[in-house]
Structure formats: C-alpha cells, structure tokens
Amino acid sequence: MSRGRRASIRQLFGRRLHALRRLRGMTQEELGERSDVSGKLVGQIERGTGNPTLEVIAGLADRNAVMHHGRLLACDTPVAIMGDRAVQEAYVGEAL
C-alpha cells in the first residue's frame, strides 16, 4: 500500500472516530479513559496524525451504543448490550 493511501485511511478513520465521539457527547479524554489510551492519542488519531495499533483500534471499538427512537438505551460492550433488559424489550418486545 502506498504511503499516500495509508495517510488517507488514517484521516478517514480519524474523522469517523471524531464524529462518533462527538455524537456520544464525550471528550477526547473521556474516550481515552474508556479505551485505556491517552486523550492526546485520541486527538492524534482524530487528526489523522496518529498511527494506532490494532490493540488501540480494538479498544476504541470495544464500547458500543444502542439508540432507540433517539434515546440512548445502552452503552457498553456488545455482550453486555445483548443482555441489557431495556435493549431486549425495545427490539424484541420482552426481555429474554
């Protein structure tokens, strides 16, 4: 992969991370704390200047949010979200 292609992928990833973080109403420091990285690294990644490892990317992706009719139902790991009673009731009609 060419150097220019790698840079554009970092920039796209950074813009998407920035948008998702802002959507969730978190600061760079808060996302960093939840992902076990520094807020400074989150900022570098968002600007496309950071070069995160796969472990860092996995840590950033480890938490997910589930919205239903504009309301946040759960924000946790995928396994915890699937077991969340409010999520089950919203999407299945009853808790499993």
Helices and strands as residue ranges (DSSP letters): H 3-23, H 28-35, H 39-47, H 54-61, E 64-68, E 71-76, H 78-82, H 85-92
